[in-house]
Structures are given as C-alpha cells and as structure tokens.
Amino acid sequence: MIRFASFLFSALALFGLGSACSSAGSSEPEETAAAAPPPTAELPGKALYTQNCVVCHGPDGKLGLNGAHDLTKSNLNATGRVYMVTQGLGKMPSFKNQLTEEQIQQVVAYSLTLK
C-alpha cells in the first residue's frame, strides 16, 4: 500500500510539473490581461482638446503659438485650468459658450496628462 501511495504521489508530481512547463510557453494571453483596457484607450477630453486647443498649444501641449503657455510646464492645478478654460485670460479665449462644464472638466483632465 505504501509503494502504491509513493507511486501515485510521484506520478501526480510529474504530471503537475509537465502541465506547468507546457503552459509556460503558451502564446495565448491570460484571462487577466484580456480584462485590462487597451493601451490605446483615449481619455474623453482628448478629442475636445484636439478640436479646441491644438491650434495654439499643439498636440503635446508645448507649441506655444500666439503666446499660449507650455501646458507640460504649467503650475496650474485642475481648478486653475478650469478657470482659464472657462473665463480665458489675455489671448486665451473663453470657452464657456462653446463647451459644457463637463466638457471643460474633460479637457482639463486630459491637459493634466500632457508631460
């Protein structure tokens, strides 16, 4: 009986080792990776930024056309940026009549991702 138990234990150990080795080289993605959002997922504010801000600030926030500030070096937090987009200042136009409050929040959230 002891010999049979040893044989059974050895067989199970070898089977488990074989299964682990065969799945290690698998080219199929794991289920947890499939649940992650695709890396190309865009923030909702990106399209609004592209439509309204790229002309002066550029796609990366660094263009500085017409005196626009480099958004990657801005010291403004979200509250300050919401104020700037809503009210405008200097050459920066106000967008309160073009964008909803939610859209302004989205543009600001996107602008904070520019580095």
C-alpha positions in Angstrom: 0.0 0.0 0.0 2.9 2.4 0.8 4.5 1.6 -2.5 1.3 2.4 -4.4 0.9 5.7 -2.5 4.5 6.6 -3.4 3.9 5.7 -7.0 0.7 7.8 -7.1 2.4 10.8 -5.5 5.3 10.6 -7.9 3.0 10.3 -10.9 1.0 13.3 -9.8 4.1 15.4 -9.2 5.4 14.6 -12.7 2.0 15.3 -14.2 1.9 18.7 -12.4 5.4 19.6 -13.5 4.6 18.7 -17.1 1.5 20.8 -17.1 3.4 23.8 -15.7 6.1 23.5 -18.3 3.7 23.2 -21.2 1.6 26.2 -20.1 4.7 28.4 -19.5 5.4 28.6 -23.2 1.9 29.2 -24.3 1.4 32.1 -26.6 -2.2 32.7 -25.6 -2.9 35.8 -23.4 -4.0 35.2 -19.9 -7.6 36.0 -18.9 -6.5 38.8 -16.6 -4.7 40.5 -19.5 -7.9 40.4 -21.6 -9.8 42.3 -18.9 -7.3 45.2 -18.9 -8.3 48.2 -21.1 -6.4 48.5 -24.4 -3.4 50.9 -24.2 -4.8 53.0 -27.0 -7.9 53.9 -25.0 -8.4 57.7 -25.2 -9.5 60.0 -22.4 -12.8 61.7 -23.3 -11.1 65.1 -23.3 -8.6 64.2 -25.9 -11.0 64.8 -28.8 -12.1 68.1 -27.3 -8.5 69.1 -26.8 -7.7 68.2 -30.4 -10.7 70.2 -31.6 -10.3 73.3 -29.5 -6.7 73.6 -28.1 -4.2 72.0 -30.5 -4.1 75.1 -32.7 -2.3 77.1 -30.1 -1.0 74.5 -27.6 -0.1 71.8 -30.0 -0.8 68.0 -29.7 1.8 67.6 -26.9 0.9 70.9 -25.1 4.3 72.5 -26.0 3.5 74.5 -29.2 3.1 78.0 -27.6 1.6 79.6 -30.7 0.0 83.1 -30.1 1.6 83.3 -26.7 0.0 80.0 -25.5 1.7 78.6 -22.4 3.5 75.2 -22.4 1.0 73.0 -20.7 3.6 70.5 -19.7 5.3 73.1 -17.6 2.2 74.8 -16.2 1.9 75.3 -12.5 -1.9 75.4 -12.6 -3.8 72.6 -10.9 -7.2 71.4 -12.2 -9.1 74.3 -10.5 -6.8 76.9 -12.1 -7.1 75.2 -15.5 -10.9 75.0 -15.3 -10.9 78.8 -14.6 -8.6 79.5 -17.5 -10.6 77.4 -20.0 -13.9 78.8 -18.7 -13.0 82.5 -18.4 -10.0 82.9 -20.7 -7.2 85.4 -20.0 -5.1 87.6 -22.2 -5.0 86.0 -25.7 -6.6 82.8 -24.3 -10.3 82.9 -25.3 -13.1 81.8 -23.0 -14.8 78.5 -23.8 -17.8 78.9 -21.5 -20.1 79.4 -24.5 -18.5 76.6 -26.6 -18.1 73.8 -24.1 -20.3 72.5 -21.3 -18.9 72.3 -17.7 -18.5 68.5 -18.2 -16.5 69.0 -21.4 -14.3 71.6 -19.7 -13.6 69.2 -16.9 -12.7 66.5 -19.5 -10.3 68.9 -21.4 -8.7 69.9 -18.2 -8.2 66.2 -17.1 -6.6 65.5 -20.5 -4.4 68.5 -20.3 -3.0 67.3 -16.9 -1.8 64.1 -18.6 0.4 66.0 -21.0 4.1 65.7 -19.9 
